[in-house]
Amino acid sequence: MTHVWIVVDAGADGWREPSPASSVAAKMAIACQDAIRQSHPGYSVGIVAADGALGAIASASTITESAITESTITEGATADTDTILCPLTFDLLAHWPAELPADLPFPQRQLFETAADVPGLRDWVQRTLGYATGSGEFWLPVVLTAKGPLYAEVIGMAKTQADSSPPPIDSVSAPCIIEEADHSASGSANHPLSDVQPLSSFQQPIHLPDRWRQPLYQLGQRLLKALSAPPSTYLIQFGVSDGEVCFDRVFPFPSAPAIASLGIQSPDLFTCHWLCLSQQPILDVAIAAPVEYQVAPF
C-alpha cells in the first residue's frame, strides 16, 4: 500500500474532527486529503503536525527518495513508491534536523530553505531577475506540471463592508514574518498559518489587466526555472509598486490563500498539488462557476 503523509504547521490540530472552527492549517490538510482520496482511494493518508511528523512517519513506514522526486505513482504503483511526503508548511525546517536518517530523505529541503529565506530571495530576485521587491498582498498560483506551468487566477484579500482595506499582508500570509528591513532574520517558519484570519479573508478570482499579467507570468516562469523547481503548486506573493510588479515571496506548496480556490477553481489548488506530486496530467485550470471578480486596485 502507498502511504501519503501530509505535514502541517507545528501545533496545528482540528483535522480529526473537522468543523467550521478548525484551523486554517487543518482545512488545508483536509482539502489535500480529499484530493488524494478522490484520485487514489486505495492510498493510506496521514496528517501530522511538523513538530511530531518525524517520529510519526519514521515509526510507521520508510520514505524512499524516488517516491518524492521521481514518483511514477499510478493506480498500479510499485513498491519503490511506497510513501510520499506532502508538506504544507515551512515548519519542517525548524523541527526536522539538518541531517535526517538515511531512510527519511527530504530532497525538497533546499527549495524550502531558499523560499523561507525571504530577504535573501528578494535580494536575489532584484539583483538577478531585475524585479522590484517588497511586501505584497496578492498571490499568483502557478501549477507547475511536468509539461510546463499553468497560471491560475490571482488570489487576493477580500474586502468587506466592515473593513474596506485589507490588513497588512505579513500579519496573515507567511509562516515566517520578516520585517522589510530585517535582513538578518533566517526566514524560518516561526509564524504558523493558523487562525490569524478567517477563510473569507481570501478571494479568487482577482481580475488583472493584461499589462500586469505578462510581466507577472514571466516572473513566475523565470523564478521557478532558476530554482529548479519540481512539479508542484506554487503561490507567488506579489504587489505593485511605482508601476512595476513587486516580488514578495514564493510558497512551494498551496498555502492558506489557496483555500480560496475550493469550489471556485477546477481543479482546486490542493487537487492540482496532488496531481503534480503524483505526476498526473493537468490540462487546464479554470474558474468552475460564474463568480464575481474583484478588480485589482492598480
C-alpha positions as CSV (number, residue, x, y, z in Angstrom):
1,M,0.0,0.0,0.0
2,T,1.2,3.5,-0.8
3,H,1.3,5.9,2.2
4,V,0.9,9.7,1.8
5,W,2.0,11.9,4.7
6,I,0.6,15.5,4.8
7,V,2.7,17.7,7.1
8,V,1.1,20.8,8.5
9,D,2.2,23.6,10.9
10,A,3.7,22.7,14.3
11,G,1.0,22.6,16.9
12,A,-1.9,22.5,14.4
13,D,-4.9,20.4,15.1
14,G,-8.5,20.1,14.1
15,W,-8.4,17.5,11.2
16,R,-9.5,14.6,13.4
17,E,-13.0,16.1,13.9
18,P,-13.3,18.8,11.2
19,S,-15.6,21.7,12.0
20,P,-16.1,25.3,10.9
21,A,-13.8,26.2,13.8
22,S,-10.9,24.1,12.5
23,S,-7.6,26.0,11.9
24,V,-6.6,27.1,8.5
25,A,-3.8,24.5,8.6
26,A,-6.3,21.8,9.3
27,K,-8.6,22.9,6.4
28,M,-5.6,22.9,4.1
29,A,-4.7,19.4,5.1
30,I,-8.3,18.1,4.8
31,A,-8.6,19.6,1.3
32,C,-5.4,17.9,0.3
33,Q,-6.5,14.6,1.9
34,D,-9.8,14.8,0.0
35,A,-8.0,15.3,-3.3
36,I,-5.8,12.2,-2.7
37,R,-8.7,10.0,-1.6
38,Q,-10.7,11.0,-4.7
39,S,-7.8,10.3,-7.0
40,H,-6.4,7.3,-5.3
41,P,-8.9,5.8,-2.9
42,G,-6.7,2.9,-2.1
43,Y,-3.9,5.0,-0.7
44,S,-3.4,5.5,3.1
45,V,-3.3,9.2,4.0
46,G,-1.9,10.5,7.3
47,I,-1.9,14.1,8.6
48,V,0.8,15.1,11.1
49,A,2.0,18.4,12.6
50,A,5.6,19.3,11.8
51,D,6.7,19.1,15.4
52,G,5.6,15.5,15.6
53,A,5.9,14.3,12.0
54,L,9.4,12.9,12.1
55,G,8.7,10.4,14.8
56,A,5.2,9.5,13.5
57,I,6.4,8.9,9.9
58,A,9.6,7.1,10.9
59,S,7.7,4.7,13.1
60,A,5.0,4.0,10.5
61,S,6.9,3.5,7.3
62,T,10.0,4.2,5.2
63,I,10.2,7.1,2.8
64,T,12.3,6.5,-0.3
65,E,13.8,9.4,-2.3
66,S,12.3,8.2,-5.5
67,A,8.8,8.5,-4.0
68,I,9.3,12.2,-3.8
69,T,11.5,13.2,-6.6
70,E,10.9,10.7,-9.4
71,S,7.5,9.4,-8.5
72,T,5.7,7.2,-11.0
73,I,2.5,6.8,-9.0
74,T,-0.4,5.3,-10.8
75,E,-3.2,3.1,-9.8
76,G,-0.7,0.2,-10.1
77,A,2.0,1.9,-8.1
78,T,5.0,-0.3,-7.3
79,A,6.7,-0.9,-4.0
80,D,9.5,1.6,-4.7
81,T,6.9,4.4,-4.5
82,D,5.6,3.2,-1.2
83,T,5.5,6.5,0.7
84,I,5.1,10.2,-0.4
85,L,5.8,13.3,1.7
86,C,3.4,16.2,1.2
87,P,4.5,19.2,3.3
88,L,2.1,22.2,3.5
89,T,4.3,24.2,5.8
90,F,7.8,25.6,6.2
91,D,7.8,24.4,9.8
92,L,9.7,21.2,8.9
93,L,12.8,23.4,8.7
94,A,12.6,24.3,12.3
95,H,11.6,20.9,13.7
96,W,13.4,18.5,11.5
97,P,17.2,18.1,12.0
98,A,19.5,19.1,9.1
99,E,20.8,15.5,8.9
100,L,17.9,13.1,8.6
101,P,18.0,9.4,8.8
102,A,19.1,7.7,5.6
103,D,15.6,6.2,5.2
104,L,13.9,9.5,5.6
105,P,15.2,11.9,2.9
106,F,13.7,15.3,2.2
107,P,15.1,16.3,-1.2
108,Q,13.0,19.4,-1.4
109,R,14.7,20.8,1.6
110,Q,17.0,23.2,-0.3
111,L,14.0,24.6,-2.2
112,F,12.1,25.1,1.1
113,E,15.1,26.8,2.7
114,T,15.5,29.1,-0.3
115,A,11.9,30.1,-0.3
116,A,11.8,30.6,3.5
117,D,14.7,33.0,3.4
118,V,12.5,35.8,2.3
119,P,15.1,38.7,2.5
120,G,17.7,36.5,0.7
121,L,15.4,35.5,-2.1
122,R,14.1,39.1,-2.5
123,D,17.7,40.3,-2.9
124,W,18.5,37.6,-5.4
125,V,15.3,38.3,-7.5
126,Q,16.2,42.0,-7.5
127,R,19.8,41.5,-8.5
128,T,19.4,38.6,-10.9
129,L,15.9,38.9,-12.4
130,G,15.6,42.7,-12.2
131,Y,12.3,42.9,-10.4
132,A,11.3,45.3,-7.6
133,T,10.8,43.6,-4.3
134,G,8.8,44.3,-1.1
135,S,5.6,43.5,0.6
136,G,2.6,42.4,-1.5
137,E,-1.0,41.3,-0.8
138,F,-1.8,39.2,-3.9
139,W,-0.9,35.6,-4.9
140,L,-0.3,34.2,-8.3
141,P,-0.9,30.4,-8.3
142,V,1.5,28.6,-10.6
143,V,0.6,24.9,-11.2
144,L,3.9,23.5,-12.4
145,T,3.3,20.3,-14.3
146,A,5.8,18.0,-15.9
147,K,5.0,19.7,-19.2
148,G,5.2,23.3,-18.0
149,P,3.4,25.9,-16.0
150,L,-0.3,26.6,-15.8
151,Y,-1.3,30.0,-14.4
152,A,-4.4,30.2,-12.3
153,E,-6.4,33.3,-11.5
154,V,-4.9,35.6,-8.9
155,I,-5.9,35.4,-5.2
156,G,-6.2,38.5,-3.0
157,M,-7.6,39.7,0.3
158,A,-11.3,40.1,0.2
159,K,-12.7,43.5,1.2
160,T,-15.7,43.6,3.4
161,Q,-18.1,46.4,4.4
162,A,-16.6,46.3,7.9
163,D,-13.0,46.7,6.6
164,S,-12.7,48.3,3.2
165,S,-8.9,47.9,3.2
166,P,-7.0,44.6,3.6
167,P,-4.8,44.2,6.7
168,P,-1.0,44.2,6.3
169,I,-0.1,41.1,4.4
170,D,2.7,40.0,6.8
171,S,0.1,39.6,9.5
172,V,-1.8,36.9,7.7
173,S,0.1,35.2,5.0
174,A,3.5,33.9,5.8
175,P,4.8,31.2,8.0
176,C,7.8,33.4,8.6
177,I,7.1,37.0,9.4
178,I,10.1,39.2,8.4
179,E,10.1,43.0,8.6
180,E,11.2,44.7,5.4
181,A,14.5,46.0,6.9
182,D,15.4,42.8,8.8
183,H,17.9,41.1,6.6
184,S,19.5,39.2,9.4
185,A,16.5,37.0,10.0
186,S,16.7,33.4,8.9
187,G,13.3,33.3,7.3
188,S,12.5,30.1,9.1
189,A,8.9,29.1,9.9
190,N,8.1,31.0,13.1
191,H,4.6,32.0,12.4
192,P,2.1,29.2,11.6
193,L,-0.7,29.7,9.1
194,S,-3.4,29.2,11.6
195,D,-6.3,31.3,12.9
196,V,-4.9,34.8,12.2
197,Q,-7.5,35.5,9.6
198,P,-10.9,33.9,8.7
199,L,-11.0,31.9,5.5
200,S,-13.3,34.6,3.9
201,S,-10.3,36.9,4.0
202,F,-9.1,35.4,0.8
203,Q,-10.8,35.7,-2.6
204,Q,-10.4,34.2,-6.0
205,P,-10.5,35.4,-8.8
206,I,-8.9,38.8,-8.8
207,H,-9.0,40.4,-12.2
208,L,-5.6,41.7,-13.5
209,P,-5.3,43.7,-16.7
210,D,-3.0,42.1,-19.4
211,R,-0.4,44.7,-18.8
212,W,0.2,43.2,-15.3
213,R,-0.3,39.5,-16.3
214,Q,2.5,39.2,-18.7
215,P,5.3,40.5,-16.5
216,L,3.9,38.5,-13.6
217,Y,3.8,35.3,-15.6
218,Q,7.4,36.0,-16.8
219,L,8.5,36.4,-13.2
220,G,6.9,33.1,-12.2
221,Q,8.5,31.3,-15.1
222,R,12.0,32.7,-14.6
223,L,11.9,32.3,-10.8
224,L,10.8,28.6,-10.8
225,K,13.2,27.8,-13.6
226,A,16.1,29.4,-11.6
227,L,15.1,27.5,-8.5
228,S,15.0,24.2,-10.5
229,A,11.5,23.8,-9.0
230,P,9.9,20.3,-9.4
231,P,6.3,19.8,-10.3
232,S,4.1,21.3,-7.6
233,T,1.6,24.1,-6.9
234,Y,3.4,27.3,-6.1
235,L,2.0,30.6,-4.8
236,I,4.0,33.7,-5.7
237,Q,3.2,36.5,-3.4
238,F,3.4,39.9,-5.1
239,G,2.3,43.5,-5.2
240,V,2.6,46.5,-7.5
241,S,4.8,49.5,-6.7
242,D,5.5,52.5,-8.8
243,G,4.0,50.9,-11.8
244,E,6.1,47.7,-11.5
245,V,5.4,44.1,-10.3
246,C,6.9,43.8,-6.9
247,F,8.0,40.3,-5.8
248,D,7.4,39.4,-2.1
249,R,8.0,35.6,-1.7
250,V,7.1,32.2,-3.0
251,F,5.5,29.3,-1.3
252,P,6.5,25.8,-2.7
253,F,3.1,24.4,-1.7
254,P,-0.5,25.6,-1.7
255,S,-0.5,27.9,1.4
256,A,-3.5,29.4,3.2
257,P,-4.7,31.7,0.4
258,A,-5.2,28.5,-1.8
259,I,-8.3,27.8,0.3
260,A,-10.0,30.5,-1.8
261,S,-9.8,28.1,-4.8
262,L,-12.1,25.5,-3.2
263,G,-15.4,25.4,-5.0
264,I,-14.2,28.2,-7.3
265,Q,-11.4,26.8,-9.5
266,S,-11.3,23.4,-11.2
267,P,-9.2,21.6,-10.3
268,D,-8.7,23.5,-7.0
269,L,-5.1,24.2,-6.0
270,F,-4.9,21.3,-3.5
271,T,-6.0,18.9,-6.1
272,C,-3.5,20.4,-8.5
273,H,-0.8,20.0,-5.9
274,W,-1.5,16.3,-5.5
275,L,-1.8,15.7,-9.3
276,C,1.6,17.4,-9.7
277,L,3.2,15.3,-6.9
278,S,1.8,12.1,-8.4
279,Q,2.8,13.1,-11.9
280,Q,-0.7,13.0,-13.3
281,P,-1.7,15.3,-16.2
282,I,-3.5,18.6,-15.7
283,L,-4.8,20.0,-19.0
284,D,-6.0,23.3,-17.7
285,V,-7.1,25.3,-14.6
286,A,-10.2,27.4,-14.8
287,I,-12.9,29.1,-12.8
288,A,-15.5,26.5,-12.4
289,A,-18.7,28.6,-12.0
290,P,-19.9,32.1,-12.5
291,V,-18.4,34.2,-9.8
292,E,-17.9,37.9,-9.1
293,Y,-14.4,39.1,-10.0
294,Q,-12.7,41.5,-7.6
295,V,-10.8,44.1,-9.6
296,A,-7.2,44.7,-8.5
297,P,-6.7,48.3,-7.3
298,F,-3.9,49.1,-9.8
